[in-house]
Amino acid sequence: MLERIDRIAALPHGSRPKSLRRRIYEVIETGHADNLASTIFDGFIVGLILLNVAAFVAETVPSLRAAWERWFYWFEVFSVAIFTVEYALRIWTAVEVPYLARKAPWKARLKLARQPALIIDLLAFLPFYLSGFFAIDLRILRTLRLLRFLKLSRYSPAMYTLIRVLSNERKALLGACLLLATALLFSATLMYYIEGETQPDKFGSVPSAAWWAIATLTTVGYGDATPITALGKFIGGITMVIGLCILALPVAIISTGFAQELQRRDFVVTWSLMSRVPLLARLDAKEAAEIMPLLQAHNFPPHVEVVKKGAPSDALYFIASGTLEKHAGGIRQTYSAGDVFGLGAMFEDRQHDEAVITASKCRLLKLHREDYHRLEAKQPRIASHIRSLAADLRGGVA
C-alpha cells in the first residue's frame, strides 16, 4: 500500500488531478483558509495544544492528579501520537514546498527538518520517547511539555512579525545587552571593594556582588543585600539610575521596530501604488490582497545606492516611480517605472554583481525572500505568476 502511495505521489503534476502527497500538504500547511479540511486541521491542532497546556497546569494540582492520573496519561499518549504523525507528514510532504521542490527529496526533507518550526514540532513529542530509554526526571519531562505551546507560533502572523523585528534589530539589541553587562560588571566590582569587608557574606566576591547588581539594575530590589556604607549607598543610587536608562533601550528598540514593521505592511503599500507596476497591476483583487501585506514601500532620493555590489540578494524590487542605473562591464543599464530587479540574483541565491543606484527620486516596492516563500506556499499560482512574467518586463532581471 505504501509503495502504491509513493508511486502515485511521484507522478508528474500534469499526469494526475492532484497527488495524495500534494493534497496532504495543502491540508497541513498553515494559511489555506479557503480549504475546509485545512481549516479543520489547524483548529484541531491549536485546540490540542491548548488542551495540553491546560492538562499540564491541572496535573500540578495534587488532588486533580490523584483523581485523574490515568486520564492524564492516556491524553498524553494520544497527544504524542497526533504530534508524531503531524511531524512525519510534514517531513514527507517537504518536497511539495515550492522553494524546496527543485531539491532532491532527502535534501528537501533535511532542510525542512532544520527549520525552527520543525525543531519545535520535534521537541513537542521527542522527550516522551526518550523517557522510555533514559531515566529522565518526571518533573523535567512535564516541563518540556510546555514546549508544545510554542507550536502556536506557526499559526500567529504577529509572532512572525515580532521574530522579524528581533532579527532586524539584533545588532542594536546586542549593543544594549553589552551596555547592561558592562554596568553589571562595574557595579559588582565597585561594591565588592566598598562593601566586601563590611558585609563579606553578601559582597565578599564579585559574583556575590553581581547578584545585588543585577537586582538593582533591573529595579527589582529584593532587599536581601543592601549597602550600608555612605559610599556604597551612593554607588547604589547611581546603579539604579543607570539601570533605568539601560533597560529602556531594548523596550524602545523593539517597540519602534514593531511599529515600523506594521506601518510598512498595513499602511504604506496601497493598490494605487501597486497599479504603477504592470506585473502587479495584472493581478486580480484576490491576488493583490494576498501580496499587498508582504510588500514594503521605500522612498529614495537621487544618487543613493539601493543595492550594494557583492551584497547577498535577499529581496526583489518593483519600481513604482523614478529611474535607477546599474553599470556592468562598462555598459549602463537603466531601470524605470514598471521594471523589476533583483529577481535573478534572489532565485539563484547569489550576490549582486553590480551596485544599483537611483538616478532620480524613486519609489520602490520590496519583497523579501522569506515573504516570497510564504506567498509561494500559500498562493503558488501568484508566485508562479511573478516568476514567469517578471522576465518579460522591460529592462530584464538584475
ABEGO torsion letter per residue (X at the ends): XAAAAAAAAABBAAABABBAAAAAAAAABBGBAABAAAAAAAAAAAAAAAAAAAAAAAAABAAAAAAAAAAAAAAAAAAAAAAAAAAAAAAAAAAABAAAAABBAAAAAAAAAABAAAAAAAAAAAAAAAAAABBBBAAAAAAAAAAAAAAAAAABAAAAAAAAAAAAAAAAAAAAAAAAAAAAAAAAAAAAAAAAAABAAAAABAAAAAAAAAAAAAGAGAGABBBABAAAAAAAAAAAAAAAAAAAAAAAAAAAAAAAAAAAAAAABBAAAAAABAAAAABBAAAAAAAAAABBBBBBBBGBBABBBGBBBABBBBBABEBBBBBBGGBBBBBBBGBBBGAAAAAAGBBBABBBBBABBBBBBBBBAAAAAAAAAABAAAAAAAAAAAAABBGEBX
